[in-house]
Amino acid sequence: MDEINELIAEAKNGNGEAFEKICKKYAGLINSMSRKYSDMCQSHGTENEDFLQEAKMAFYKATMTYDALEKNVSFGAYAKVCIRNRLISCIRMLNSKKRRKSELGKEYSDDSLQENVLKKELGEKMMKLADDKLSPYEKKIFALYAEGLRAKEISGRTGKSEKSVNNAIYRIKSKLKRTVKDDT
């Protein structure tokens, strides 16, 4: 144990040979952990080499931050935890990227594209109907309501009472439903 602590102290002082000796002693740990986590992520298209590099960087950081007097744990156990945490972070990052790509793909799939076009057409049709059938006050309320504002928020913006806004929303819905019903 003292030999490792001496090598760590030398490595912290910039001795590259000391760090290489530590790496050789713990090569099995570094390789086995990188293989284990790489195998967990084969579906991401990552290679063991990527995880090996991450494991080596985590091992280097563990070497530079280990303090035998402060830590009540062996260097091997400390290094193992550091490597594991780094590789788990890599997996989380890969999963996050995969999820974002998947969500992006859904956003632009044929079905959702058609759905978005239909929603836009329907929205344009509703705006035209609103323009033809609603009073100026109702048009103003409808525009704010279409933005997703609630009656209380619309009331705050227009200076009208919440009851007045709710009544206008009710009238708007009734008029638009009637108009749509008459057109079909």
SULUR-V733810 format. One record per residue. N is the residue number from 1. SS is DSSP state (helix for helix, strand for strand, loop for the rest). OMEGA is omega in whole degrees, 0 to 359 (none if undefined). D_FIRST is the distance of its C-alpha to the first C-alpha in whole Angstrom. Layout:
n | ss | omega | d_first
N | SS | OMEGA | D_FIRST
N | SS | OMEGA | D_FIRST
//
This chain:
n | ss | omega | d_first
1 | loop | 180 | 0
2 | helix | 179 | 4
3 | helix | 179 | 5
4 | helix | 180 | 5
5 | helix | 177 | 6
6 | helix | 178 | 9
7 | helix | 179 | 10
8 | helix | 180 | 11
9 | helix | 179 | 13
10 | helix | 180 | 14
11 | helix | 178 | 15
12 | helix | 179 | 17
13 | loop | 174 | 19
14 | loop | 180 | 20
15 | loop | 182 | 19
16 | helix | 179 | 20
17 | helix | 179 | 18
18 | helix | 179 | 15
19 | helix | 178 | 15
20 | helix | 179 | 17
21 | helix | 179 | 14
22 | helix | 180 | 12
23 | helix | 180 | 15
24 | helix | 180 | 15
25 | helix | 185 | 12
26 | loop | 181 | 13
27 | helix | 179 | 17
28 | helix | 179 | 18
29 | helix | 182 | 17
30 | helix | 182 | 19
31 | helix | 183 | 22
32 | helix | 180 | 22
33 | helix | 179 | 22
34 | helix | 177 | 24
35 | helix | 182 | 27
36 | helix | 183 | 27
37 | helix | 176 | 28
38 | helix | 179 | 30
39 | helix | 179 | 32
40 | helix | 187 | 33
41 | loop | 181 | 34
42 | helix | 181 | 36
43 | helix | 180 | 40
44 | helix | 180 | 39
45 | loop | 178 | 39
46 | loop | 180 | 36
47 | loop | 180 | 34
48 | helix | 181 | 30
49 | helix | 178 | 30
50 | helix | 180 | 30
51 | helix | 178 | 28
52 | helix | 178 | 25
53 | helix | 178 | 26
54 | helix | 179 | 26
55 | helix | 179 | 22
56 | helix | 178 | 21
57 | helix | 179 | 22
58 | helix | 178 | 21
59 | helix | 178 | 17
60 | helix | 180 | 18
61 | helix | 178 | 19
62 | helix | 179 | 16
63 | helix | 184 | 14
64 | helix | 183 | 17
65 | helix | 182 | 17
66 | loop | 176 | 13
67 | loop | 185 | 13
68 | loop | 181 | 10
69 | loop | 183 | 12
70 | loop | 184 | 15
71 | loop | 176 | 13
72 | loop | 183 | 13
73 | loop | 179 | 11
74 | loop | 179 | 8
75 | helix | 181 | 9
76 | helix | 179 | 10
77 | helix | 179 | 13
78 | helix | 179 | 13
79 | helix | 181 | 14
80 | helix | 179 | 16
81 | helix | 179 | 18
82 | helix | 180 | 19
83 | helix | 180 | 20
84 | helix | 181 | 22
85 | helix | 180 | 24
86 | helix | 182 | 25
87 | helix | 176 | 26
88 | helix | 176 | 28
89 | helix | 178 | 30
90 | helix | 179 | 31
91 | helix | 178 | 32
92 | helix | 179 | 34
93 | helix | 178 | 35
94 | helix | 178 | 37
95 | helix | 179 | 38
96 | helix | 178 | 40
97 | helix | 180 | 41
98 | helix | 179 | 43
99 | helix | 180 | 44
100 | helix | 178 | 46
101 | helix | 180 | 47
102 | helix | 179 | 49
103 | helix | 178 | 50
104 | helix | 178 | 52
105 | helix | 179 | 53
106 | helix | 182 | 55
107 | helix | 184 | 56
108 | loop | 177 | 58
109 | loop | 182 | 59
110 | helix | 182 | 62
111 | helix | 182 | 63
112 | helix | 177 | 62
113 | helix | 177 | 63
114 | helix | 181 | 67
115 | helix | 180 | 66
116 | helix | 178 | 65
117 | helix | 179 | 69
118 | helix | 179 | 70
119 | helix | 180 | 69
120 | helix | 180 | 70
121 | helix | 179 | 74
122 | helix | 179 | 74
123 | helix | 179 | 73
124 | helix | 179 | 75
125 | helix | 180 | 78
126 | helix | 179 | 77
127 | helix | 178 | 77
128 | helix | 177 | 81
129 | helix | 180 | 82
130 | helix | 181 | 81
131 | helix | 181 | 83
132 | helix | 192 | 86
133 | helix | 187 | 86
134 | loop | 175 | 84
135 | loop | 179 | 85
136 | helix | 178 | 84
137 | helix | 180 | 82
138 | helix | 178 | 81
139 | helix | 180 | 80
140 | helix | 179 | 78
141 | helix | 181 | 76
142 | helix | 180 | 75
143 | helix | 179 | 74
144 | helix | 179 | 71
145 | helix | 180 | 71
146 | helix | 177 | 70
147 | loop | 179 | 67
148 | loop | 179 | 66
149 | loop | 176 | 67
150 | loop | 182 | 68
151 | helix | 181 | 71
152 | helix | 180 | 69
153 | helix | 178 | 68
154 | helix | 179 | 71
155 | helix | 179 | 73
156 | helix | 181 | 71
157 | helix | 186 | 72
158 | helix | 182 | 75
159 | loop | 178 | 76
160 | loop | 180 | 78
161 | loop | 180 | 77
162 | helix | 178 | 75
163 | helix | 179 | 78
164 | helix | 179 | 80
165 | helix | 179 | 77
166 | helix | 178 | 76
167 | helix | 179 | 80
168 | helix | 179 | 80
169 | helix | 179 | 77
170 | helix | 179 | 79
171 | helix | 180 | 82
172 | helix | 181 | 80
173 | helix | 180 | 78
174 | helix | 181 | 82
175 | helix | 182 | 84
176 | helix | 177 | 81
177 | helix | 179 | 81
178 | helix | 181 | 85
179 | helix | 180 | 85
180 | helix | 180 | 82
181 | helix | 179 | 84
182 | helix | 181 | 88
183 | helix | 183 | 86
184 | loop | none | 85
//
